[in-house]
Amino acid sequence: MSDIDILERLRRLHRLRSTSRALPSRLQASVDGGTAPDAAVHFLASPEEEREIANDLGTCLRRTLRCPPSLERGGLSLAQAFRWDPEALASLFPGLPPGVAADLRHVAFLDTETTGLGGSGSFAFLVGVGAFELGPESAAPRAFRVVQFFARHPGEEAAMLQALAHHLESFVLLGTFNGRTFDLPLLRARYGLHGRLGSPHLCLPSLLAPDAPHLDLLPPARRLWRRRLGSCALGALERRVLGYRRGQADVPGAQIPRLYMDYLAHGHLQALHGVFYHNAEDIVSMVALLARLSRCLLSASDGMGEGGLPGADLLSLARLYEAMGQVERAERLYRAALETDPEPRLRAEIFHGLGWLLKRQGRWDEAAEVWQRWIAAVPGPDPRPYVELAKLFEWRARDLAQAEMWTAWALHNQEAAPPGRSSPRAIAELRHRLERIRRKRRRNGP
């Protein structure tokens, strides 16, 4: 089925309900200029403004919410998140052009909610964009504003995309969570589709172009927290990194496509209350998450002065800095991770990283000390520290007796290990290494 056929089927679904049905009372009041605020509802679920907007491609709904700068998430207020450090940003996103985002005033945080039909049949019916609003003194934010563009039926998608494009013109950098693989490809496809359907003046915003600067928070979140947390879904990061749980108004993301389809069939906008809330929460959490990522890197830069990070996070940061060539900072982080008294498996990975870092710098005596500490501190048949010591003595110290000893010790540990803890491949490699070293010793004589 073609893109055009799918879009037409959705339009027919919308036409099944009466096109003359009045707008829901809350929406009608806002279109007419009135409001119906509910002070008992969290501000992320209650818009400050909700009205119909029009452009040359039709109409759509625009909702505006404002969060106070004092709002806290993850132990940091939005005002504190606004004051980020460009050095930390460059560490998290090394591909950014220099100076592209010295602060957050030019960043638009974007999140989409889609029909979830799969493939070309999926489209975004709701796009939220969050950004800081500056007060009279530009050094401090007055609020964090979330603007949501909503297509009340598939026929409003083009108008919604036009409104979104106009809104994004004032920003220079985009922030998303997994936007590189989900939100942005989807939006690019929808802009292209409507251009082919007869809206040639609907142009893709420059901020959504494939080569535009982009802060996708998922990759750095994975680099830093996946070792400790496993799942790096946004909800998991909210709970386990930010220490935050959403209100009861939230709906699971998997239910959102069905809720929109129900809305198309029945026209009750109130049924999407939780979807709007979910979208706004995603956007605010992006800001908090970026602040937490930045704070972790600044904490590492300042010698872990933030009260200490978990060993797994310190290891992840060490590897991040090592990959960037900042070996002194990486070494300090590896050593700090060992001081957190990590569990044996994590301790082994820290020793492995630190030993490899020292080896690459030619600091052989220090590396040997690390490998021997590894053997003493982590029980088990892991052959890696023994093999590194055997290599050191065979090729650097030219001491074949020591090389043979370390290799034989590793082989003994492997062969004596209970089932499931030894590796046939490791045993074969160790036997091969041991035989080769013994042959060299025989050739060289006593």
C-alpha positions in Angstrom: 0.0 0.0 0.0 1.4 3.4 -0.9 1.9 6.4 1.4 -1.0 8.2 -0.3 -3.4 5.2 0.2 -2.6 5.0 3.9 -3.0 8.7 4.5 -6.3 8.6 2.6 -7.6 5.7 4.8 -6.8 7.7 7.9 -8.7 10.7 6.5 -11.7 8.4 5.9 -11.5 7.2 9.4 -11.8 10.7 10.7 -14.7 11.5 8.4 -16.7 8.6 9.9 -17.5 10.8 12.8 -19.6 13.9 12.2 -17.6 16.8 10.8 -20.1 19.2 12.3 -19.3 18.0 15.9 -18.5 21.0 18.0 -15.1 21.3 19.5 -14.8 19.9 23.1 -15.8 22.5 25.6 -12.3 23.2 26.9 -10.9 23.6 23.3 -13.9 25.7 22.2 -13.3 28.0 25.1 -9.7 28.5 24.2 -10.4 29.1 20.5 -13.0 31.7 21.5 -10.5 33.4 23.7 -11.7 32.0 27.0 -9.9 29.6 29.3 -10.9 26.8 31.6 -7.9 26.3 33.9 -7.9 23.5 36.5 -5.6 24.5 39.3 -5.5 21.0 40.7 -3.9 19.6 37.5 -0.1 19.6 37.2 1.1 22.4 34.9 2.5 19.9 32.4 -1.0 18.6 31.9 -2.8 21.9 31.9 -1.8 24.3 29.1 -1.5 28.0 29.6 -2.9 28.4 26.1 -4.7 26.0 23.8 -6.0 27.4 20.5 -6.5 26.7 16.8 -4.0 28.2 14.5 -4.1 28.6 10.7 -1.7 28.9 7.9 -1.8 28.5 4.1 -2.0 24.7 4.5 -4.9 24.6 6.9 -5.4 24.5 10.6 -4.1 22.6 13.6 -4.1 22.9 17.4 -1.3 24.6 19.4 -0.9 24.1 23.1 1.5 26.2 25.2 2.8 25.2 28.7 5.3 27.0 30.9 7.4 25.5 33.6 9.0 27.7 36.3 12.8 27.8 36.4 12.6 26.5 40.0 11.2 23.1 38.8 13.6 20.4 40.0 14.3 17.0 38.4 17.3 14.9 39.2 18.4 17.2 42.0 18.8 20.2 39.7 16.4 23.0 38.9 15.7 24.1 35.3 17.5 27.3 36.1 20.6 25.3 37.1 20.3 23.2 34.0 20.3 26.3 31.9 23.8 27.1 33.1 25.7 24.3 31.5 29.4 24.1 30.6 30.3 24.1 26.9 33.4 21.9 27.7 31.1 19.2 29.0 28.9 19.5 25.9 31.8 19.1 23.6 32.8 16.0 25.5 29.4 14.5 25.1 28.9 15.5 21.5 32.4 15.7 20.0 31.0 16.2 16.5 29.4 19.6 17.2 30.9 22.6 15.5 32.9 24.8 17.9 30.7 27.4 19.6 27.5 26.2 18.2 25.8 26.1 21.6 27.5 28.1 24.3 24.2 28.0 26.2 20.8 26.5 26.0 18.9 29.6 24.9 19.2 28.5 21.2 18.3 24.8 21.7 15.0 23.3 20.9 14.1 20.0 22.6 11.8 18.0 20.3 9.7 14.9 20.8 7.0 13.3 18.7 4.1 11.1 19.3 3.1 8.9 16.4 0.4 6.7 15.1 2.7 3.7 15.3 1.3 2.0 12.2 4.8 1.0 11.1 6.7 1.9 8.0 5.5 4.6 5.7 2.0 4.5 7.3 3.3 6.1 10.6 3.0 9.8 11.0 3.5 12.2 13.9 0.2 13.6 15.1 1.8 15.5 18.0 5.1 17.3 18.0 6.3 19.1 21.2 9.1 21.6 21.2 10.6 22.9 24.5 12.9 25.9 24.9 14.0 28.4 27.5 12.4 31.8 27.6 14.7 34.6 28.7 13.7 37.3 31.1 14.7 40.9 31.0 18.2 39.9 31.9 19.2 37.3 29.3 21.5 35.6 31.8 18.6 33.9 33.5 15.6 32.1 32.1 12.1 33.3 32.9 10.5 29.9 32.1 10.8 26.8 30.1 8.1 26.8 27.5 6.7 23.7 25.8 4.8 24.3 22.6 2.8 21.3 21.3 1.5 21.1 17.7 -1.4 18.7 17.3 -3.1 17.4 14.2 -6.7 16.7 15.2 -7.1 14.5 12.1 -4.7 13.4 9.3 -5.9 16.2 7.1 -4.2 18.7 9.5 -0.8 17.1 9.3 0.5 19.4 6.6 -0.6 22.5 8.5 1.0 21.1 11.7 4.3 20.6 9.9 4.1 24.1 8.5 3.6 25.5 11.9 6.4 23.4 13.3 8.8 24.6 10.6 8.0 28.2 11.3 8.5 27.7 15.1 11.9 26.1 14.6 13.3 29.0 12.6 14.5 30.8 15.7 16.7 28.0 17.0 20.2 26.8 16.0 20.4 23.4 17.7 18.1 20.5 18.2 17.9 18.3 21.3 16.2 14.8 21.2 16.2 11.5 22.9 16.8 8.9 20.2 15.8 11.4 17.6 18.6 10.5 15.2 17.0 7.1 14.5 13.3 7.8 15.2 11.9 11.3 15.4 14.0 13.0 12.7 13.8 10.3 10.0 10.0 10.2 10.5 9.6 13.9 10.2 11.8 14.2 7.2 9.7 11.5 5.5 6.5 13.3 6.3 7.7 16.6 4.9 8.9 14.8 1.8 5.5 13.0 1.4 3.4 16.2 1.6 5.7 17.9 -0.9 4.8 15.1 -3.3 1.1 15.3 -2.4 0.7 18.8 -3.5 2.3 21.1 -0.9 5.5 22.0 -2.7 6.0 25.1 -0.4 6.2 22.9 2.7 10.0 22.8 3.2 12.0 20.8 5.6 13.3 23.0 8.4 17.0 23.4 8.4 17.2 22.2 12.0 15.8 18.8 10.9 18.3 18.4 8.0 20.6 15.3 8.2 23.7 17.5 8.5 22.3 19.9 11.1 23.9 20.0 14.6 22.0 17.7 16.9 22.1 16.7 20.6 20.7 13.1 20.6 20.9 12.3 24.3 20.5 8.5 24.0 24.1 7.7 22.8 25.9 9.5 25.6 23.3 8.2 28.1 24.2 4.7 27.0 27.9 5.3 27.2 27.6 6.5 30.7 24.8 4.4 32.3 24.2 1.2 30.4 26.9 -0.6 32.3 25.2 0.1 35.6 21.5 0.2 34.5 21.1 -2.1 31.5 18.1 -0.3 30.1 18.6 3.3 29.0 14.9 4.0 28.1 13.9 7.5 29.1 11.6 6.2 31.7 14.3 4.0 33.3 16.7 7.0 33.3 14.0 9.2 35.0 13.6 6.7 37.8 17.2 5.5 38.3 19.2 8.6 37.4 16.9 11.5 38.0 15.1 9.9 40.9 11.7 11.0 39.3 8.4 9.3 38.9 5.7 10.8 36.7 2.2 11.6 37.9 -0.9 9.4 37.3 -1.8 11.5 34.3 0.9 9.8 32.3 0.1 7.0 29.8 2.6 4.3 28.6 4.1 5.1 25.2 2.8 1.8 23.8 -0.8 2.9 24.3 -0.5 6.3 22.5 -1.2 5.1 19.0 -4.4 3.3 20.1 -5.5 6.4 22.1 -5.1 8.6 19.0 -7.1 6.1 16.9 -9.8 6.1 19.5 -9.8 9.9 19.4 -10.2 9.9 15.6 -13.2 7.6 15.9 -15.0 9.3 18.8 -13.6 12.9 18.9 -13.1 13.2 22.6 -10.0 15.3 23.0 -10.0 14.7 26.7 -9.0 11.1 26.0 -5.6 12.5 24.9 -5.0 14.3 28.1 -2.4 11.7 29.1 -0.7 11.8 25.7 -0.1 15.6 25.9 1.2 15.1 29.4 3.5 12.3 28.3 5.0 14.4 25.5 5.6 17.4 27.8 7.2 15.1 30.4 9.6 13.6 27.8 10.8 17.1 26.8 11.4 18.4 30.3 13.2 15.2 31.2 15.6 15.8 28.2 16.7 19.0 29.8 17.2 17.4 33.2 19.0 14.5 31.6 21.4 16.8 29.7 22.1 18.6 32.9 22.8 15.4 34.7 25.1 14.2 31.9 26.9 17.5 32.0 27.2 17.4 35.8 28.7 14.0 35.7 31.4 15.1 33.3 32.1 18.3 35.4 32.3 16.1 38.5 34.9 14.0 36.8 36.8 17.1 35.7 36.8 18.5 39.2 38.1 15.3 40.8 34.7 13.7 41.7 33.8 16.6 44.0 30.1 15.9 43.7 30.0 13.4 46.5 31.2 10.5 44.5 29.8 8.6 41.5 29.2 4.9 41.4 32.1 2.7 40.3 30.3 1.7 37.1 29.7 5.3 36.1 33.3 6.2 36.8 34.5 3.4 34.6 32.2 4.5 31.8 33.5 8.1 32.2 37.1 6.8 32.2 36.6 5.0 28.9 34.9 8.1 27.4 37.8 10.3 28.3 40.3 7.7 27.1 38.5 7.6 23.7 38.9 11.4 23.5 42.6 11.1 24.2 42.4 12.7 27.7 44.5 10.0 29.3 45.4 11.8 32.6 41.7 12.3 33.4 40.9 8.8 32.3 43.6 7.3 34.6 42.3 9.4 37.6 38.8 8.1 36.9 40.0 4.4 36.7 41.8 4.8 40.0 38.8 6.5 41.6 36.5 3.7 40.4 38.7 1.2 42.2 38.3 3.2 45.4 34.5 2.6 45.3 35.0 -1.0 46.3 33.1 -2.4 43.3 31.9 -6.0 43.0 34.5 -8.5 41.5 33.3 -8.4 37.9 33.3 -4.7 37.7 36.6 -4.5 39.6 38.1 -6.8 36.9 37.0 -4.5 34.1 38.4 -1.4 35.9 41.8 -3.2 36.3 41.7 -4.2 32.7 41.0 -0.7 31.5 43.7 0.9 33.8 46.3 -1.7 32.9 45.7 -1.2 29.2 45.9 2.5 29.5 49.3 2.3 31.3 50.5 -0.3 28.7 49.7 2.0 25.8 51.8 4.7 27.4 54.8 2.3 27.9 54.5 2.5 31.7 55.3 -1.1 32.0 56.2 -1.3 35.7 53.0 0.4 36.7 51.0 -1.8 34.4 52.6 -4.9 35.9 51.6 -3.7 39.4 48.0 -3.2 38.2 47.8 -6.7 36.7 49.2 -8.3 39.9 46.7 -6.3 42.0 44.0 -7.6 39.7 45.1 -11.2 40.4 45.2 -10.6 44.2 41.9 -8.7 44.4 39.6 -10.7 42.0 39.4 -14.4 42.6 38.5 -16.6 39.6 39.9 -18.1 36.4 40.1 -14.9 34.3 43.3 -15.4 32.3 43.7 -11.8 31.2 46.1 -10.4 33.9 48.2 -13.6 33.7 48.5 -13.3 29.9 49.4 -9.7 30.1 52.2 -10.5 32.6 53.4 -13.4 30.5 53.6 -11.1 27.4 55.5 -8.5 29.5 58.1 -11.0 30.6 58.4 -12.7 27.3 58.7 -9.7 25.0 59.8 -6.8 27.3 61.8 -8.3 30.2 63.1 -11.3 28.1 62.5 -13.5 31.1 61.0 -16.7 29.7 60.9 -18.5 33.1 58.5 -15.8 34.4 56.5 -15.9 31.2 56.2 -19.6 31.5 55.1 -19.4 35.1 52.3 -16.8 34.5 51.0 -18.8 31.5 51.1 -22.1 33.4 49.2 -20.5 36.3 46.5 -19.1 34.0 46.2 -22.6 32.4 45.9 -24.3 35.8 43.1 -21.9 36.9 41.2 -22.5 33.7 41.5 -26.3 33.8 40.5 -26.4 37.5 37.5 -24.0 37.1 34.0 -25.5 37.5 31.9 -26.1 34.4 30.6 -22.8 33.0 33.5 -20.7 34.3 36.2 -22.0 32.0 36.6 -21.4 28.3 37.7 -24.2 25.9 39.1 -21.5 23.6 41.1 -19.9 26.4 42.5 -23.3 27.4 43.5 -24.0 23.8 45.2 -20.6 23.5 47.0 -20.9 26.8 48.3 -24.4 25.9 49.5 -23.1 22.6 51.3 -20.1 24.3 52.8 -22.4 27.0 54.2 -24.8 24.4 55.7 -22.0 22.4 57.4 -20.4 25.4 58.8 -23.8 26.4 60.2 -24.4 22.9 61.9 -21.0 23.1 63.4 -21.9 26.5 64.7 -25.2 25.2 66.3 -23.4 22.1 67.9 -20.8 24.4 69.2 -23.3 26.8 69.2 -23.1 30.6 
